[in-house]
Amino acid sequence: MAILHILTYPDECLERISQAVEYFDDELRNFIVDLEATMRAGPGGVGIAAPQTGRLQRIVIVDVSGKPRVKNHGRLVLVNPEILAWEGHVLGREGCMSVPDYTGNVMRAERITLEACDERGALLRYELEGYEARAVQHEIDHLDGLLFLDRLVSRHNDLFRRKNYQGKSEV
């Protein structure tokens, strides 16, 4: 298990579109172990995407189970995730390990229906809502070369310098 280097804005790799995973082998599963260790090593991280570590493949891990009173599915390993449907919209504050000095207000769908493979290639379907849905949407954006900065309505009104990175949750 290794802690991987997190790329930070404005690294050009964060703007690239990731490729679908084709092989569900031991190498992929070992990378997922390292990716999860990297997420958990960061202060308050609840999600991470492979491109944040320079690997341009469609792999996301989200786990909001540590948040009290947040409805969730536990640890989610999402390979080749695809949002099939979304419903409602809500504005919420987001932060990111790749943008460590800022948070911002971003509009996201309140509920989503998602399909993704697990680390062994089994296709799964999820109905996600609230904070968990927000976290998954945030991480999927990384797969498409987007940061929460790209979703701000106004950098003047919706972007905030982080006062204290330690202990803040990352979406």
C-alpha positions, 0 to 999 in steps of 0.5 A, spaced: 500 500 500 502 506 497 500 513 498 500 517 491 502 524 490 495 528 489 496 533 483 494 540 484 491 545 480 493 548 475 496 541 473 494 540 466 493 533 467 487 535 471 483 537 465 484 531 461 478 526 459 480 519 462 479 513 459 474 507 460 477 501 464 478 495 460 481 490 464 479 488 471 485 485 474 490 484 480 494 491 477 487 495 477 485 492 484 492 494 487 491 501 484 485 501 488 488 499 494 493 505 493 488 510 491 483 509 497 489 509 502 491 516 499 484 518 500 484 516 507 491 519 508 488 526 506 485 531 512 477 529 511 477 526 504 471 523 502 472 521 495 478 521 490 478 520 482 484 516 479 486 522 475 488 526 481 494 521 482 495 522 474 492 516 472 487 517 466 482 512 468 475 512 470 476 510 477 472 513 483 472 512 490 467 515 495 466 513 502 461 518 506 459 513 511 464 517 517 459 523 516 453 523 522 446 523 519 448 522 512 444 517 508 450 513 504 451 506 501 458 505 505 465 505 501 463 505 493 469 503 488 466 506 482 469 503 475 467 506 469 461 510 472 455 513 468 450 517 471 443 515 468 438 520 471 438 526 475 433 529 479 432 536 483 438 541 484 441 544 490 447 549 492 452 546 496 460 548 498 465 543 496 472 543 497 478 538 493 484 535 495 487 538 488 484 545 490 487 545 497 486 552 498 479 554 496 472 551 497 466 554 493 459 553 492 457 549 486 450 547 484 449 539 483 443 534 482 440 532 489 439 525 487 442 521 481 441 514 478 448 511 477 451 505 474 458 503 475 462 496 475 466 494 482 473 493 482 472 486 479 468 488 473 461 486 476 456 492 474 452 495 479 446 500 480 445 505 485 440 510 487 444 516 491 442 522 494 444 528 498 451 529 500 453 522 497 450 524 490 454 530 491 460 527 492 460 522 487 458 527 482 464 531 484 469 525 483 466 523 476 467 531 474 475 529 475 474 523 470 471 528 465 477 533 466 473 538 470 474 541 477 469 544 482 472 551 479 469 549 473 462 549 476 462 556 479 457 561 477 461 566 479 469 566 482 467 573 485 461 570 489 462 563 490 469 562 491 472 562 498 479 562 501 480 556 505 481 558 513 483 551 516 484 545 511 485 541 517 479 536 518 475 539 513 471 534 509 473 534 501 467 533 496 
